[in-house]
Amino acid sequence: MGSPPGAGKSCRDLGVGASGGWRCGVSLPGQWGVLSKSCRIGQRQIVADQDLIGTPWGDDELDLIVADHFAMLEAQLARRPIVKAHHRKLLMEQVLRTNRSIEFKHMNISAVLERLGHPTISGYKAKHHYQDALVDAVGRYLAVRPTVLELIPQSAAGEFAEPPSLFETAPPPRGGDPVPHSGPLERLVRQFDPVARDHRNRVLGKAGEEAVFFAERRRLQDAGRADLARKVRWVAQEDGDGAGYDIASFAVSGAERLVEVKTTNGGQKTPFFLTRNEEALSRERPDAFRLLRVYDFARSPGLFRLRPPLSEQAVMETETWRVGFG
């Protein structure tokens, strides 16, 4: 089915109010707001949305909604107010889709970004089962704007200044029912690998360690162990990497805690790298080693704790090999 005249154009493009031009009207009945959209030439009326309901989105439409999604996400991460309903209304003028269709497509984009280890827009919960064409549209957007994924957290004002609080949750369950992923999505994830991206992002890693450093001190102070709180050390910052952990802390009892911090801007289930040294320490010192996974750092930081044996709580796969000759 071909697109109706004017599809993909805004009301401004169509010359609203101009003599002899297009006149666009919007009706607003129903639970979902705009349920039909019409354009008129003379006495001829085209109900565009009724023709498009149930049809796949075209590349031009997908490019528009992906760009709008990233614009809203950028505003959210910058703590600027956004009104999603206003964005949907403006987008409806260009793609001639229903409010409900646009809202659902934004949730599909959230699902793609979730797999890429990227923050998502609050209120647009990830919905899977989307067109491969949507994955391609996200890929086109990122191909010319790859740095969009390289989020730099707002660092604390000065070393050891108070960073955002971390909300502690239970770890995600190991295994479960994985959502099937298409070939195009898997290729996109390999191209913009969230695990490698987080591993390269030194600023993100340092900000996560700093947040955990203060969280550990607060935990001990709140438990009445100010004496131990004063002894917590940010080992990676003071002594450098290589110890196999980042923070030297304590249990409330005074027992030693060797805390390795892994930080991502993605969600709870975003994978991460564990070095050979860190994995070995988790086996050598299972009583003391703790892995703290900090997630959703750019939006609403949370964390969960893993204790050895790590393989009983997470799926561990060999990523690289060390090759030698004896």
C-alpha positions as CSV (number, residue, x, y, z in Angstrom):
1,M,0.0,0.0,0.0
2,G,1.4,3.4,-1.0
3,S,1.7,6.3,1.5
4,P,-1.2,8.8,1.3
5,P,-0.5,12.3,0.0
6,G,1.4,14.3,2.5
7,A,2.7,11.3,4.5
8,G,5.9,12.2,6.3
9,K,5.3,15.9,6.2
10,S,4.5,18.2,9.1
11,C,1.6,20.6,9.0
12,R,4.0,23.4,8.4
13,D,5.5,21.5,5.4
14,L,2.0,21.1,4.1
15,G,1.3,24.9,4.2
16,V,-1.4,25.1,6.9
17,G,-3.5,28.2,6.5
18,A,-2.1,29.0,3.0
19,S,-4.7,29.8,0.4
20,G,-5.2,26.7,-1.8
21,G,-2.7,24.7,0.3
22,W,-3.1,21.7,2.5
23,R,-5.2,22.0,5.7
24,C,-4.4,19.5,8.4
25,G,-6.8,18.7,11.2
26,V,-6.4,16.5,14.3
27,S,-9.2,14.9,16.2
28,L,-8.6,14.1,19.9
29,P,-11.3,11.6,21.1
30,G,-10.5,8.4,22.9
31,Q,-8.3,7.0,25.7
32,W,-5.1,7.3,23.7
33,G,-5.5,10.9,22.6
34,V,-5.1,11.3,18.9
35,L,-6.7,8.3,17.2
36,S,-7.1,9.7,13.7
37,K,-5.3,12.3,11.7
38,S,-6.7,13.8,8.5
39,C,-5.5,16.1,5.7
40,R,-7.8,17.8,3.3
41,I,-7.3,19.1,-0.3
42,G,-10.4,21.0,-1.1
43,Q,-13.2,18.6,-0.3
44,R,-11.1,15.5,-0.3
45,Q,-10.2,14.1,3.0
46,I,-7.5,11.4,3.7
47,V,-7.6,9.6,7.0
48,A,-4.0,8.7,7.0
49,D,-3.7,6.7,10.2
50,Q,-6.6,4.4,9.4
51,D,-4.7,3.4,6.2
52,L,-1.4,2.9,8.2
53,I,-2.7,1.0,11.2
54,G,-1.1,-2.5,11.2
55,T,1.4,-1.7,8.5
56,P,5.2,-1.7,9.0
57,W,6.9,1.6,9.6
58,G,9.0,2.8,6.8
59,D,12.7,3.8,7.1
60,D,11.9,7.5,7.0
61,E,9.4,7.2,9.8
62,L,11.8,5.1,11.8
63,D,14.6,7.6,11.4
64,L,12.4,10.4,12.7
65,I,11.2,8.5,15.8
66,V,14.8,7.3,16.6
67,A,16.1,10.8,16.4
68,D,13.2,12.1,18.6
69,H,13.9,9.3,21.1
70,F,17.6,10.2,21.5
71,A,16.6,13.9,21.8
72,M,14.3,13.1,24.7
73,L,16.9,10.8,26.3
74,E,19.6,13.4,26.0
75,A,17.3,15.9,27.8
76,Q,16.5,13.4,30.5
77,L,20.1,12.6,31.2
78,A,20.9,16.3,31.4
79,R,18.1,16.6,34.0
80,R,16.1,18.9,31.7
81,P,12.3,18.5,31.8
82,I,10.6,16.6,29.0
83,V,6.9,16.2,28.1
84,K,6.6,13.0,26.2
85,A,3.1,13.8,25.1
86,H,4.3,17.0,23.3
87,H,7.0,15.0,21.5
88,R,4.4,12.4,20.4
89,K,2.1,15.1,19.1
90,L,4.8,16.8,17.0
91,L,5.9,13.4,15.7
92,M,2.3,12.5,14.7
93,E,2.3,15.5,12.4
94,Q,5.3,14.0,10.5
95,V,4.6,10.2,10.5
96,L,0.8,10.2,10.5
97,R,0.7,7.3,13.1
98,T,-1.5,7.0,16.1
99,N,-0.4,8.2,19.5
100,R,-0.5,4.5,20.7
101,S,1.6,3.4,17.8
102,I,4.3,6.0,18.5
103,E,4.3,5.2,22.2
104,F,4.8,1.5,21.5
105,K,7.5,2.2,19.0
106,H,9.4,4.3,21.7
107,M,9.2,1.2,24.0
108,N,10.6,-0.9,21.2
109,I,13.6,1.5,20.9
110,S,14.1,1.2,24.7
111,A,14.4,-2.6,24.2
112,V,17.2,-2.1,21.6
113,L,19.0,0.4,23.8
114,E,18.7,-1.9,26.7
115,R,20.6,-4.5,24.7
116,L,23.2,-1.9,23.9
117,G,23.8,-1.2,27.6
118,H,22.4,2.3,27.2
119,P,20.0,4.2,29.6
120,T,16.4,4.3,28.6
121,I,13.6,6.9,28.9
122,S,11.7,6.7,32.1
123,G,8.1,5.6,31.3
124,Y,9.0,3.8,28.1
125,K,9.5,0.3,29.4
126,A,11.3,-2.0,27.0
127,K,9.0,-3.9,24.7
128,H,10.5,-6.7,22.5
129,H,9.3,-8.2,19.3
130,Y,10.1,-5.3,16.9
131,Q,11.0,-5.0,13.3
132,D,14.6,-5.6,12.2
133,A,14.1,-2.3,10.3
134,L,14.0,-0.6,13.7
135,V,17.4,-2.1,14.7
136,D,18.7,-0.8,11.3
137,A,17.4,2.7,12.1
138,V,19.1,2.8,15.4
139,G,22.3,1.6,13.7
140,R,22.0,4.4,11.1
141,Y,21.7,7.0,13.9
142,L,24.6,5.6,15.8
143,A,26.8,5.3,12.7
144,V,27.0,9.1,12.4
145,R,26.8,9.8,16.1
146,P,28.8,7.0,17.8
147,T,29.8,9.2,20.7
148,V,26.2,9.2,21.9
149,L,26.8,6.0,23.7
150,E,30.0,7.2,25.3
151,L,28.3,8.9,28.3
152,I,30.6,10.8,30.6
153,P,29.0,10.9,34.1
154,Q,28.9,14.2,35.9
155,S,31.9,13.8,38.2
156,A,31.8,14.9,41.7
157,A,33.0,18.5,42.4
158,G,36.5,17.8,43.6
159,E,38.2,14.6,44.7
160,F,36.2,12.7,47.4
161,A,33.2,15.1,47.1
162,E,29.9,13.5,47.9
163,P,28.6,11.6,44.8
164,P,25.0,10.5,44.2
165,S,23.6,7.9,46.6
166,L,23.3,4.3,45.4
167,F,20.0,2.3,45.8
168,E,20.8,-1.3,46.6
169,T,18.8,-4.1,45.1
170,A,19.0,-7.9,44.9
171,P,21.0,-9.3,42.0
172,P,19.1,-10.4,38.9
173,P,18.4,-14.1,38.7
174,R,20.9,-16.3,36.9
175,G,19.6,-17.7,33.6
176,G,15.9,-17.4,33.2
177,D,14.1,-17.2,29.9
178,P,16.3,-15.1,27.6
179,V,14.5,-13.0,25.0
180,P,15.4,-14.2,21.5
181,H,17.4,-11.7,19.5
182,S,17.6,-11.3,15.7
183,G,20.7,-11.4,13.6
184,P,20.6,-7.6,13.0
185,L,20.4,-6.9,16.7
186,E,23.3,-9.2,17.5
187,R,25.4,-7.5,14.8
188,L,24.6,-4.1,16.2
189,V,25.5,-5.2,19.8
190,R,28.9,-6.5,18.5
191,Q,29.5,-3.2,16.7
192,F,28.7,-1.1,19.7
193,D,29.7,-3.7,22.4
194,P,28.5,-2.4,25.8
195,V,30.9,-4.6,27.7
196,A,34.0,-3.2,25.9
197,R,32.6,0.3,26.0
198,D,32.2,0.3,29.7
199,H,35.6,-1.3,30.1
200,R,37.2,1.5,28.1
201,N,35.3,4.3,29.9
202,R,37.9,5.2,32.6
203,V,35.8,8.2,33.8
204,L,32.8,6.0,34.3
205,G,34.8,3.4,36.2
206,K,36.3,6.0,38.4
207,A,33.0,7.7,39.1
208,G,31.5,4.3,40.1
209,E,34.4,3.5,42.4
210,E,34.0,6.9,44.0
211,A,30.3,6.4,44.6
212,V,30.9,3.0,46.2
213,F,33.7,4.4,48.4
214,F,31.3,6.8,49.9
215,A,28.5,4.3,50.1
216,E,30.7,1.9,52.1
217,R,31.7,4.7,54.5
218,R,28.0,5.6,55.0
219,R,27.0,2.0,55.5
220,L,29.5,1.6,58.3
221,Q,28.7,5.0,59.9
222,D,24.9,4.2,59.8
223,A,25.7,0.9,61.6
224,G,27.5,2.7,64.4
225,R,31.0,1.8,63.1
226,A,32.5,5.2,62.5
227,D,35.9,3.7,63.5
228,L,35.8,1.3,60.6
229,A,34.3,3.9,58.2
230,R,37.4,6.1,58.7
231,K,39.6,3.1,57.6
232,V,37.9,2.5,54.3
233,R,40.4,3.0,51.4
234,W,40.0,3.6,47.7
235,V,42.9,1.3,46.8
236,A,42.6,1.7,43.0
237,Q,42.9,5.5,43.4
238,E,45.6,5.6,46.0
239,D,47.8,2.6,45.0
240,G,46.8,2.0,41.3
241,D,45.2,-1.0,39.6
242,G,46.5,-4.5,39.9
243,A,45.4,-5.5,43.4
244,G,42.3,-7.4,42.1
245,Y,39.9,-5.1,43.9
246,D,39.2,-1.4,44.1
247,I,38.0,-0.6,47.7
248,A,39.3,-1.9,51.0
249,S,36.3,-2.0,53.3
250,F,34.9,-3.9,56.3
251,A,31.8,-5.9,57.4
252,V,30.1,-4.4,60.5
253,S,31.8,-7.2,62.5
254,G,35.2,-5.8,61.4
255,A,35.9,-8.6,58.9
256,E,37.9,-7.5,55.8
257,R,36.0,-6.8,52.6
258,L,37.9,-6.5,49.3
259,V,35.4,-4.8,47.0
260,E,35.7,-4.9,43.2
261,V,33.4,-2.3,41.5
262,K,32.0,-2.7,38.0
263,T,30.0,0.3,36.6
264,T,27.7,0.6,33.7
265,N,25.2,3.2,32.3
266,G,23.1,0.2,31.2
267,G,20.6,-1.8,33.2
268,Q,21.0,-4.6,35.8
269,K,21.7,-7.3,33.3
270,T,24.3,-5.5,31.2
271,P,27.3,-7.9,31.1
272,F,30.8,-6.8,32.2
273,F,34.4,-7.9,32.0
274,L,36.1,-9.6,34.9
275,T,39.9,-9.8,34.7
276,R,41.9,-12.9,35.4
277,N,43.4,-11.3,38.5
278,E,39.9,-10.4,39.9
279,E,38.5,-13.8,39.2
280,A,41.5,-15.5,40.9
281,L,41.2,-13.3,44.0
282,S,37.5,-14.2,44.2
283,R,38.5,-17.9,44.5
284,E,41.5,-17.3,46.8
285,R,39.7,-15.0,49.2
286,P,36.0,-16.0,49.0
287,D,35.4,-14.9,52.6
288,A,36.5,-11.3,51.8
289,F,35.9,-10.7,48.1
290,R,32.7,-8.9,47.1
291,L,31.8,-7.7,43.6
292,L,29.6,-4.6,43.5
293,R,27.8,-4.0,40.3
294,V,26.7,-0.4,39.8
295,Y,24.2,0.1,37.1
296,D,22.0,2.8,35.4
297,F,24.7,5.2,36.6
298,A,23.8,8.1,34.3
299,R,20.1,8.1,35.2
300,S,19.3,6.6,38.6
301,P,22.3,4.7,40.1
302,G,21.7,1.4,41.7
303,L,23.9,-1.5,42.9
304,F,23.8,-5.1,43.8
305,R,26.4,-7.4,45.5
306,L,27.8,-10.7,44.4
307,R,29.9,-13.0,46.6
308,P,31.9,-16.0,45.6
309,P,31.6,-18.4,44.0
310,L,30.6,-16.0,41.3
311,S,29.8,-18.7,38.8
312,E,26.8,-19.7,40.9
313,Q,25.2,-16.3,40.5
314,A,26.2,-15.2,37.0
315,V,27.0,-16.8,33.6
316,M,30.7,-16.6,33.1
317,E,32.1,-17.1,29.6
318,T,35.7,-17.0,28.4
319,E,36.2,-13.8,26.3
320,T,39.9,-13.8,25.5
321,W,42.8,-16.3,25.8
322,R,46.4,-15.7,26.8
323,V,48.6,-17.5,24.2
324,G,52.2,-18.5,25.0
325,F,54.8,-21.1,24.2
326,G,55.7,-22.7,27.5
